Amino acid sequence: MLTRIVARIVAACSRHALWVVLLSGLLTVLSAWFAVTHFAINTDSNTLIASDLPWRQRQEAFNRAFPQNDGLILMVLDGATPEAAQDAADRIVARLKDDSKNFDFVRLPPEQSFFGRDGLLFQPVAKVQQVSDQLNKAQPLISTLADDPSLRGLSQMIGMMGIGIEQGKIPLAQVQPFFGHMADTVEGALAGRLVPFSFQGLAGGSDDQANPNRRFVQIKPKLDYGALEPGAAATEVVHRAVQDLGIGPQTGVTVRLTGQIPLDDQEFGTLKDGFALNSILTVLAVVFLLWLALKSGRLIVAVFLATAVGLVVTAALGLLMVGALNLISVAFAVLFIGIGVDFGIQFSVRYRDERYIEDALVPAIVGAGVKAGRPLLLAAAATTAGFYSFLPTDYRGVSELGLIAGSGMIIAFVVAITLLPALIRLFNPPSEGTEVGYAFLKPVDHFLETHRLLVIAATLGPVLLMSPLLFHVHFDFDPLDLNSDQAEAVATIRDLAKDANTTPYKIDVLEPTLARANAVAAEIAKLPHVANAKTLDAYVPPEQEPKLLLISDLKDTLGPSLEPGDDLKPAPTDAENVDALKGAVVRLDKAALKGTGDAQATAKRLSADIAKLAEAQPKARDVATQAFVPAMHLLIDQIKGLISAERVTLETLPARIHRDWVTDDGQARIEVTPKDLSTSNASIQAFGDAVLGVAPDATGQPIVIKDSGDSVIHAFIEAGLLALASIAVLLYLALRRVVDVLLTLVPLILAGLLTMEIMVLIGMPLNFANIIAIPLLLGLGVAFKIYFVLAWRAGQRHVLQSSLTRAVFFSASCTAVAFGSLWASSHPGTSSMGKLLALSLACTLVSAIFFQPALMGPPRDEERVDPEEEAHRITQEFARAAE
């Protein structure tokens, strides 16, 4: 009955070929119009997994409580000096903070200004005493810079240091590093280069941070999830501001952007690299393979047109069903082309075979429909069932992909038995002069038939022997591994992850009260995987009284020096700068006599450099001014902040800090830092599991990436089992024999096992990208197996010599080229997808062409009834009607 229905459709479409093509063209135009006018893509990666999962609900609850921490762009500024990084950060914030069109906010981390004022209170009392003593000793020098923050004031400060060295109050060796850095900056100015200078030595030494020259800017952009790169517009504004402000390596500051938004945007940018060239080469390769398969330009055009029509209609239907494509469902096009071309090749190769047997055009078309129709229908149905099996899973991205791709398989089948026959009738390809099959494979057919058990054992044996490798198949759940390490956002994240203070692999816990948060944090801190567990209480320093007394004394000493008032000198002229520089040279020459070795050499070097600067063109002194003066202002501001420290309590903490840790309704946050900063899958999982054992409501990157991986794995296991079950039921309804169903599924399962075993051998893990190869393996794998089983049931012997093998081989080759080309992508996730697709197709093809014929053996006696005769009768019946 199915054969007659397909034959009737093919015959009708051949008879009314022009009308079919015109109606198909109209449908294509309408579908294209709908797809273009309703095209939408949701690039929000948070929507790819169902929102009702427990870990998603915890994540969303935390983001609702602290929305200011979600969807940030983090700007990382690494300066040649702390002052250079700080000055750049301040200028960027000043430039962008009022741009409400592109940003919700642009700010310095609230902790920065807080620690700038009250940072000394968090140091041990001995450290506060040390800083206090150092600043007291430097008071005359600091006062000089505060009164005259210019090249003249700097020269006077150098002169005062020289006097101190002459008098033996300051050891020359002690200031040697300071003088050396100053010489570097002056030499840069003489060469026309800006080499930033740091006065940190006068302000109490360097920070205790791992990267004291690093500063951050927090940017919350307004995103457009309808664009492929949602943060691109805001990011472009940031880059333009940095460029306009002249901030960059040439001024001693490196600016990098990272965070989830730049990560996603740069990932899409990486995907586009080489896309055009790769696509052109892939199309050319597919055309070449189609030529080898079909040997007719007219047939190739027919297959291409039919596939294009099906793709456009599927795109319109997909948008109608889901509204907006997601980052995974856009792959429906790749899947449709891969399997749609397969259907086209199957029909066209069968047509060529029929055209060789009978030269008449219409009988050959109808004959192709008679012999290929039922296998195509069953393959389309089974493939559709496989894709639809993803619908009930929690992996929404693949669920929508399954809906669109499954529906596309129905469209691909309809196009293959309607439009493609009509196009072949209109194009009228030339007749075939030679057999379409592979006569040279006759010895292989004979070997498979006479040595069945050997072939089966030789195939099953290695697969079974390697089966222990299946226990080593693992899922790389860190999405960062899908990105190129060359991408700025990725490299920056990996850099930040090396520092416990900045690692993004922290865990957050939301508790109903601060008291409860402190109690839970104390328990978490005891875990061996945890470096610390921090709450708002961490911002209240211990032992404040003795520190405040030291700071108060320091304020009395330095305070008046930092507020020159009317004593502030006007900006010097260039001549005044020259005179001051020459005076500094005299003092340095005398100071050099008080030292020996490297210390003396450094003093002489600085003296010679300053002398050259005094004699140089004014432009050189302007560059020196740019290098020294901003650092002077930052030094004075920094010291003013330090000496203005006051008692810190929970009630006096800055509002922005308080809001970053406690919500308006009293919910409190715990931030947990890992002890192991390696970011391996094992360490992330161990860290997350340990914290969850104490705080089941925990969230954050380690938990999100691990639980999302578990959700994806569960979704694919669920879908895989459902797919196999539904395909098995469908095959049984069509084939009515359990043995025949097994003959279809066993080679498919074998190909899947072999694919995973080879993955282990070559060290390829599953990940969020390449796991999408599984639907394709099911789709094409089931189709290939069905073709061979139905041919065998129809009584066909020597399958490898037939046109069917030619169709399957070139179908798989075209698909392998299309997907395998992804292997060359500079994007690691896409590359791994292409690699696994190519591997799975190779295993599927070997299983279908060599293992399955041996497994099936000769056709059954009751089915050796010369099916060609029945097919010929049906063909003639409908061919006459078509003509």
N, C-alpha and C positions, 0 to 999 in steps of 0.2 A: 504493500500500500504506500509506504513512504517513497519507494523508488518511483512509483507511478505519479505521485503528487509532485515530486521534484521534476520528473520528466515533463509533466504537463506545464509546470511553471517555466522551465527552460525553453520548451517549444513555443509557448505563448510569447515569451520575451524575444525569441528569435524571429517570430512572425511579425511582431510589432516593434522591431528593434528601434526604429527612429523615434516612435512615441515614447518608448522606455527611456531612451537617452535624453529626450527633451524634458520629460517629467523628472528624471533624475537631476538634470541640470537646474530645473526650477526649484526642486527641493534643496539642492546644494546652495543655490543663491539665497533662498530664504533662511536656510540653516546658518550660512555664513553671516548674513545680516543679523540674525538673532545672536550669534556667538560674539560678533564684534560689538554690537550695541549693549549686550548684557554681560560682556566679559568682566570678570572680577576675580581677583586672587587674594586670599587672606594669608599673608605671610607671617602671621602671629604664630610662632612655634608652640605657644602655650595651648593652642586649640587642637593640637594633633592627638592628644590623649584625652579620654573622657574626663570631665571635670568632677564626676561623682566618686572617683576613687579616693580612698582615705588619704593617701599622701598628697593628692592634688588639693583636697579640701584643707589640709593643714597648711599647705603652701599658700593658698588663696586667702585663708584666714590671717596669716601673718602679713601678706601683702596689703590686705585691707587695713590692718592695724598700723602698719608703717609704710604707707604708699610712697613716701619720699625716698625709700631705698630700692624701689622696684623700677626697672626700665631705665637705668642710669647709663650715661656715657661717663666713663672715668678718664679724665685727662691726667696723664702722668708726665711730669716735667722733671727731667734730670739735668741739673746745671753743673757747670764747671765749679761753681761755688754755691753754698746755700743761698747767698744773697741774690745771685743771678736767677736761680729757680724761683725764689720768693717774689722778686720783682716781676718776673714774667707772669707768674700766677696772678698777682695783684692786677696787672694791666689787662690780662685777658678777662678777668671777672668784671673789671670796670667797663670794659668794652661791650660785654654781652649781657650783663645782668638785667638790663631794661628791655631786652628783645623778647617781648611776650608773644610775638608772632611765632617764633620758632622754638621757644623754651618755656617750660614751667618755672624753672629756676636755673641759675648758674651761680655757684657759690664755692667758697673755700670750705673744706670740711670744718664744721663748727668746733671740733676739738683743737684746730690749729690756733685760733685766737685765744682760746681758753688756756692752752698750755704755754702760749707765748707770754701770758701774764702770770699764770699760777704754776708754771712748770717746775720751778725750783722747789715748791712744796712737796713734790712727789719724789724728790731726791733725798738720800740719807742726809742726816744733819751734818756729817763730816763733809759731804760734797757741797752743801750750801755754804759751809764755812770756807771751803777752798775757793769757791767762786767769789764769795764776798771779799776775801783777801786779795784775789787777783784783780778784781775791779777797783778796789781801793788803791792798789799800787798803780793802776793804769789811769787813775783819775785825772792827772794833768794832761795826759794824751787825749783822753776822751773829751775833756773840756775844750781842748784846742780844736778838735774836729766839730764839736757842737757849735762853737763860736764861729767857725769859718769852714763850712763843709765845701771845700774847693781844693783845687790843685795847690793853691797857696797854703791853705791850712794843712794839707797833707805834708807839704815840704817843711812847714814849721814843726809838725809832729816828729818827722824824721830827724830834724835838727835837735829837738829835745831828747830823743832817744840817743842820738850821738853824744850829747853832753853827759847823759847818764852813764854811757859806756866809758867815756873819758874819765869820769869821776869814780869809776869802779862800782857804781850802784847797780848796773845792769851788765851781766856777763854777755859778751858778744856771742858766744856759742848758744846762749838761750834764745836770742832773737834771729839766729841764722836762718831758720826755716821761713820766718816772716819776711826777712830781707830777700831770700831767694824767690819767694812767690812774687814779691813786689818787682824784682828784676825781670821775671817772666812777663809780667804785665807791661812794664815799660818797654821791653824789647818788642812785644807785640805791637804796641802803639807806634814805635819807630818804623815797623814794617807795614803799618796801615791796618793791623788786625786788632780786633777787640778781644782782649784776654781778661775775663772777669777776675776781680780780686775779692778776697774774703778777709773780713776783720774778726772772724770768729775767735782768734787767739786773744783778742782784747775783751771778748764778752764771756769768757769763762770756758773756752775750749769748744770742741766739737760736740755735736749731739751724741747721745748714746744709741741712736738708731743705727740699724745696719746700713742704711743709705741716707746719711745726713744731708746730702745735696739733692734730695728728692722732695718734690712737693706735688700736691694733688688739687685738681679742680673737679667738683661734682656738677654734672650737667644732666638735667632731666629734659630731654627733647620732646617735642610734640611729634608723634609718629603718624605715618600714613601707611596703614596695613593693606591698603589697596595697591601699593607700589611694591615692586620686587625688592627694593631696598628701603624699608620703612623709615629709616633714620637718615637717608641720604641727604635730604634737604638741610636738616639741622647740622649734619656733619660738615657739609660744604660751607655753611656759614661759619662754623668754628675754624675750619682750615683757612678760610679767607681772612678771618680776623687775625689769626696767627701770622699770616703772611703780611697783612697790612701793618701790623705792629713791628715787623722786622725781627720776630723771634725765631731763632733757629740755631743750628750748629755754629753759624758764623758769629753769633753773639754768645756762644757758650751754653746754649740751652737746647736740649732735644725734647721735642714734644711728641707724645704718642697717645693714641686713643684706644681704649679697650672697654670691656663690659659686654653684656649680652647683645646690645644693639649694634655696636661696631663688629662684633663677632659674626652676627647674622649677615650684616650688610657686606662685610668683606668676603664672607663665604660665597654669597651670590656673585660678587665681583670676580672671585677666583673661578667660579663655574663658567663665567663668560669668556675667560682667557682662552684664546685659540678656538672658540666655539665655531666661528665662521669657517675657518680653514678645515677644521676637523669634520664639519658637516659636509663640506664640498667633497672632501676625499672619501667620506663614507658613502655619499650618494653615487659617486663615480664607481666605487667598488661594488656597490649593490647592483648598479646598472650592468657592470661587467659580468657579475654572477648570473643576473637574469638573462643576459645574452647567451651565456653558456647553457643555461637551463632551457630557454625557449627558442633560441636561434632565429628570432623574428622581432624586428623593431616594432611591428604592428602589435604583436602580442605584448611586448614590454610596455608600450604606451597604454594598451588596454588595461593591463594589470595596475599600472601606476594611476590611471584615471579612476579606476574602480576603488582602489585603496584610498585615494584622496577624497572621493565622494563619501566613502564610509567614515573617514576620519572627521570630516567637517560635520556630518550629521551626528556622529557620536559626541563631538564637542558641544554642539547645540543642546543635545539631549542631556548631557552631563551638567551643563550650566542650568538647565531647566530643573533638574532633579536636586542639585545641591546648592544652587545659588551662587556660590563662589568656590573656586578651586583652592586647594590647600597646597602646601609645599611638597606633599607626596602624591596627591591625586593628579597633579599635572603630568605625572609619568604615564597617565593613561594613553597619551599619544604614542609613546615609545612601545607600549605593550600592544596597542592596536596595530601599529605598523608591522611589528614583528609577527603577529599571528594573522593579521589581515593579508599580508603578502603571502603567508603560508597557504591560506585558502585560495588565493589567486593563482599561485604556482601549481597547487594540486589540480585545480580545474583545467588550467592551461596545458599542463603536461599531459593530462588525460585526453584533452582535445587533440593534441599533437599525435598521440598514440592512435586515437580513433581516425584521425585524418590520414594516417599512414595505411590503416587497414582499409578505409573507404575514403576515396578522394573527395567525395561530395562534401560541401561546406556544412550545410544544415544538419545532415545525419551525424556528422562528426561532433557538432556542438551538442546536439541532443544526446548522442552516445556518451559524451563526457558527463552530461548531467545524470544520465542513468547510472553510470558506474561510479561517479565521484559524489553524487548527491547524498546518498545515505551515509557514507563515511564522514563527509563534511558536516552533515546535520548532527550526527552523533558526537563528533569532535567538538562542534560548537556548543552543543548542549552540555557536554561534560566540562568543557573549559568554563562555560558560564557558571555551572554549579560550583566549580572550584573557586572562581572569583567571588561569587555571592557568599561563599562560606565565611568571608571576612566581615560580612555585614554585622553580625551580633557581637563582634569583639570590641574591647575598650580602646583599641588603637584606631581612633577616629580617622586619622590620616589615611591608613590603609583600608579602613572600612569604606570610605568614600571612593578610594581608588578601585576597590572591588566592585562597587555598585556601577561605576562608569565603565570600567573595563569589561565587566560581565555583560552589561547591556551592549557594549560595543561588539562583543563576539556574536550576538544575535544579528546586529546590523551587518557585520562582516560576512556572515553566512548569507543573509538576504541579498547583499550586493553581489556575492559570488555566483548566485544562481539566477540573478535578474539582469543587472546592468552589465556584468562581464560577458555573458552570452550575447547580449545585444551589441556590445562594442565589437566583439569578435565577428558577428554577422556583418556589421557595417564596414569594418576594416578589411575583412576577407583576406586573412594571412595566406601566404602561398602554401601549397600542399607539401606534404612530407615525402622525401625521397628515400629516407633511411629509417631504420627502427629507432625508436626513442629510448629504449631501455639500454642496459649495459651488458652487452653480450660477453664482454671480456671477463665478467664476474661469474661466468658459468662454472669455472673450477671451484670458486669459493662456495657457490650454491651446492655443488656436489659434495664438497668437504663438510659443509654444515649439515647436510642430509645424512651422510654416511658416518659422521663422527659426532653425532648429537651429544652423547654423554660426555665426550671429551671436552667439547666446547662449553657445555653447561658447567662441568666441574672446573674447567680452567677459568671460568668467569666467577662462579659462586665461591670457589675456594679462596682466592686472594681477598675477596670482599669479606668473607667470614673470618679469615685469619686476621685481617686488619680491624675487625669489629671492636677490639678493646680501645682503638683510637677514638671511638665515638665518645668515650668518657672524658676525653680531653678537648672536645669541642667547647669553646667558651665564647661568651658574648662580651665584647668590649663596650661597656656602657658609658664610657666617658665621651661625650659628644665632641670634646676638644680634639680628640684623636682623628676626627673626620676632617679637620681643617688643616690647611697648609701651615707649617711652622714658619713659612716665609711671610705670612700675613702679619701685619703689624699688631693687630689685636691679639692674635694667638701668642706671638712671641712675647708680648707684654704680660699677658696672663701667666705664662710659664715663668717669667722673670719675677713677677709679684709673688708667685706661689712658693718661691724659695725663702721668703721672709715671713716669719710667724705673724708679724704685725700687719702684713698686707695680703696674705694668702686669701684667695676667694673661696677656698675649700673649708669654710667654717660652717658650723651648724648653729641654727637659731632655735630657741625654745620660747614659746609664749606662755606665760603663767598669769593667773588672774590678778595677783597682787605682787608688789615688790618684795614683801616679806616672804611670800611663797617662792618667788624667783631666787632670792638669796639662799633659801634652804635647799632648793633643788640644785642650784649652782655649786653649793658646797659638796653635795653628793657626787655630782658629775666630775668635779675637780679631782676626786680620788681615783678616777679611772686611769688605768695605765696608758691608755691611748690619748689622753687629754693633757695638753700643756697648761691651759687655764680655762676657767669658765667665768665670764665677766658680766656684771650687771651695772646698773646705774651707780651703785655704791662704790664702784671702782674709781669714780671721779671725785671722791672725797678722800684727800690724802691723810695719812696717819701722822702723828707727832707734829702737829702744826705749830704749837706754841714756841718751841725753841727756834724753829725756822723763821717764824714771823718776826721774832726779836732780831735775828741777824739781818733780815731783809729791811726791817725798820731802820736799823743803824746804817745800813748801806744807802737807804733813801736819804737819810740826813746828810750823808757825805756827798753823794752824787747828784741828788736832786737839783740843787742850785746850778750845778755845772751843765745840766742838760736843758736848762731853760734860760738861754742867754738874753732873751728879751731885747732891750735896746742895745745890748752889747754885740748883737749879731752883725757881723761885718758884711758890707755889701760885696756883691760878686766882684772878683778881681779882674783887672784888665790882663791882657796877654803879657804885657811888659812886667806887671807885678808878679805874675806866675813865673816868668823867666828869672827875675831877681830872687824869688823865694827858692826856686830849684837850685840856683847857683849857691845860695847859702847852705842848702842841704848837702851839697857836694863837699863843701869845706868841712862840715861837721863829720860827714861819713869818712873822709880821708883821715881825719884825726882819730876817729873811732877805730878804723881798721888797724891802726898801730897798736891797739890794745889786745889784738887777737893773734892767733896763729892758725896755720893749716887751712882747713876748709872754711872756717868761720871768717878768717881774714880775707880769703879769696872771694867769698860771697859779698862781703862789705865793699871790697874794691870793685867787684863786678857791678853792684848796684850804683856805686858812685860814678863809675864810667857811663853807665846807662843814663843816669839822670843828667849828667853833663851833656850827653848827646841830645837828650830831650830838650834841654835848655837852648841848644844851638839849632834844633830842627825847625822845620816850617811849622806855623801855627796849627796846621791840620793834625800833626802828630800829637800835639798837646790837647787838641780837642778829643782825639780818640782816647788819650789817657784819662781825660776828665770823665768821659762816658764810662770808663772801666772802674774808676775809683769813687766818684761822687755818689752814685746811687747806693753803693755799698755803705758809704758813710751814713747816709740818711737811715738806711735799714738798721745799721748798728745802733744809732741813737734811739730809734723807735723800739728796738729789741730791749735795750737796757731800761728804757722808760717802762716797758711792760713788766720786766722782771722785778723792778723795785716798787711796782704798784700792787703787788700781790696782797690779797686780803684773805681772811678766814673763809674757807670753802665749806659749805654745808649743802645738803640736798635741796634746801630751800633757796640758796643763793646761786645754784648752778644756772648757767645761761639757759634760756627757754628752749633754744634749738637743740641743745644737748639733751635736756630733759625730755623733749618730744621724740628724740631718736631712740629713747630707751623705755619710756613709759607713756602709754596712750592717755587721752583725756579721761577715759573711764577707768583708769588705774591698772590696765594690763601691762605687765612688765616683760621685758625681753632679756634673755640670756644669750650671750655670744660665746660659743665654745670653739677653741682653737686646737687643732690636732698637734700631737707631739711629733708624729711622723709627717714630714713635708714632702715625701717622695711622689705623691699624687698617683701612685700605681692603683690599679683596680683593687688589688688586695688590701692595700692600706686604707683606701677610701671606704671599702665595704666594712672592714674591721672597725674603723672609727665610727661610722654611722651606726652599726649594730650595737656597739658598746653604749653609745649615747641613748639610743632608742630603748635599751634595757632599763635605763633610769628615767628617761623622759619620753614616753611613747608619743607625745605630741610634737616631737622635734621635727624641724624641716631644715632647709638650707641645701646648698649644692651637693654635698656628699650623699645626702639622703635622696634628693630629687633625682640625681642622675642614676643612682642605683635602683630606686623604685621604678623609675621610668623604664629602665632596661628590663626589670622583672615583668613589668606590664606588657612590654612589647613581646618578650619571649612567651609569656602566657598567651597573648593574643595569637601568635603564630602557631603555637602548639594546638590551641583550641580550634583555630581555623583549619590547620592541617588535618586534624582528626575528622573534623566535620566535612572537609572537602573530600577526603578519601571515602568516608561513609556515603556521602551523597553521590559521588561519582560511581561508587560500587553499586548502589541501588539503581542508578540510572542505567548503568551498563547491564545489570541483570534484567531490567525491564526490556532492554533492547536486544540482548543476546540470549536470554532465557537459559543460560548454562553457567553454573558456578565456575566450572573449569575455564570457560572462556573469559569470564570476569577476572579470574586469577591470572590468566595469560596476558591480560592487559595491565593489571596493577603490579604484578610481581616485578616486571622489568622497570616499571616506574619507581617502585620502592628501591630496587637495586641501584638505579641511577642516583637516587637521592643519597643512599648510604655511601656509595662510592665518592660522590661529590664531597660529603662531609669528611670522609677519611682522608682524601687528598688535601682538603683544607688544613687538617691537622699536620699533615706531613710537610706542607709548604709554609706553615706558621701563619695562616690567615684566620683571624677571628671573625666571628659574625659581629655586625654592628648595625646601627640604626639605618645605614644606607644600603649595604649589600644584602641585608635580609629580605629586601624587596625582590630579590631574585627568586625567592621561593614560589610566589604566584606564577611567575613565568615558567619555572620548572614544571609546575603542575599543569599549566595551560598547554604549552607546547608538548610536554612529555605525554600527557594523556592523548593529545591529538595524534602524535606519531604512532603511539601504540595501537590506537583504534584503527588507523589506516591499515596496519599490517594484519591485525586480527580479522578484520572484515574481509580483506583480500584472501586470507587463509580459509576463512569460513566459506567463501565463495568458491573454494576449490583450486585457488591459484597455487601452482608449484613454482619453485625456483624464483622466489620473491626478489632476490638481489638483481636478477637480470631484467626485471620488469621496469616499466615507466614509473611505478610507485616509488622505488628506491631513488630514482633520479629526482623525483619531486621532493621527497623527504630530505635528500642530501642537500639540494640547492636551497630549499626552504630554510633548513637549519643553518646553512652557510650564510645566507643573506641576513638572517637574524643575528648570527654570531658576529658578523662584520659590523652590523648596526650597533649592537650592544658592546661588542668587544672594543669598538673605537673609544668607548668611555674609559677604557683602561689607560689610554694616553693622556687623560685629563690631568691637569696640574692640581686638581682638587682631590686629596687623598680619599675622601668618602666616595666620590664618583668613580675614581679609579678602582677602588676595591669592589664597587658594584659591577663595573665592567669586567673585572677579573673573575668574579664569582659567576656572572652571567655566562661568560665564555666557557668557564669550567663546567658549569652545570649543563650547558648545551652539548658540549663535547661528550660528557658522560651519557646524556640522554640519547644522543645520536648513536654512540657505540652500542648502547643497550638495545636500541630499536633495530638497528641494521644487522647486528651479529648475534646478540644473545637471544632476542625474541624469536627469530626464525628457527634457531636450534631448539628453543624451548617448545615451540609449537609443533615442529616435526611435519610429516606429510599430512595433507588434508584428510579428514575422516572419509571412510568409504562411502557413507551415505550422502556425503556432500560432493563427491566427485561426479557431478551430473552435467558437466560442461555448462557452466553458468553463462558462457559467452553466447550460447544459443538463445537463452531466455532474454539476456540483455539485448541481443540483436533484434529479437522480435519486438520488444518494447520500444527500442530505438526507432525501428521502421514505422511503427504505429504512430508515434508522436512526430517523427520527422516529416511524414507525409502531411500531417495536419499543419506543421509549421510552414511548409512550403506552399 
